[in-house]
Amino acid sequence: MPTSARNCVDPLVAGVYDRWEGQGLPGNPWPFMTMCAVSRFDQLLKKALDAELKRLDLTRTGYFLLTTLALTSDGQALLSKLSRLVMMHPTSVKLTVDQLEAAGLAIRLPHPSDRRATLVEITEAGRERAGAVNLALESSDGPMALLGAFHQDVFEALQPARRAAGDMEL
């Protein structure tokens, strides 16, 4: 067993590695163990994020859309582009924009030169709500405190795998 599996503090992962060959499973256990670790980490992050978002009356998709809009140079984007940026089905994005619009956090605007296209623009209230989430997430006693000082480390560690999977192409 490699040192990294032997020193693993996760009994699930260590147990999988120990039993993989003994159970006659073909191949290497690392792809399965990686998927389990990433999936469990994803669940922890979502649980922490959702708790904060619930407190601020915002959905995860709403938060991603508001923050994406806030990061654009003019606070607006095409509905179709938002769908690509947050990697969600256009219908889900439209439904979320409906919710954001009803809450006064975003507005729809006609495209100035393409009447088939619709722009979505973040409102000042939307900026404030996204900002409140961002501040809560970086707080030392906030929901993302589970990462401690590892936010940038985790982000950087994932970049090569995301690039290899083609995730960097927008």
C-alpha angles and dihedrals in degrees: 000000000000117000092246091059093042092052094044113130091200106092091199093058095041090048093050091052092049094049101037098088094032090059091051096244111162122233132020121317094219098087090053093043091048092051090049093049094047092045093050091046090049090053091051092050093047092048091052094044094046092053091056094042091052089054089053094042096243134124124230091248091047090053092049092049094047093048091046090051092046089055094056117096094246101025094251141093140173115269089236092052092049089055091055094043095053093034095234134132112269091239091057091049092050092050091049091048087052089056093045091048092049089052092049093245097115139012135208119235131187113251109253095228107017114056091191092061128077127206124210118208129192116234126219089257088053091052090050093049094048089046091052090053092047092052092047092050093054094044116115089231095037129107095272094053085104087081093051109182093344101091095104093039092054092046093050093045091056097049099083092049092047091049091049090051092052094248094134095068114098 
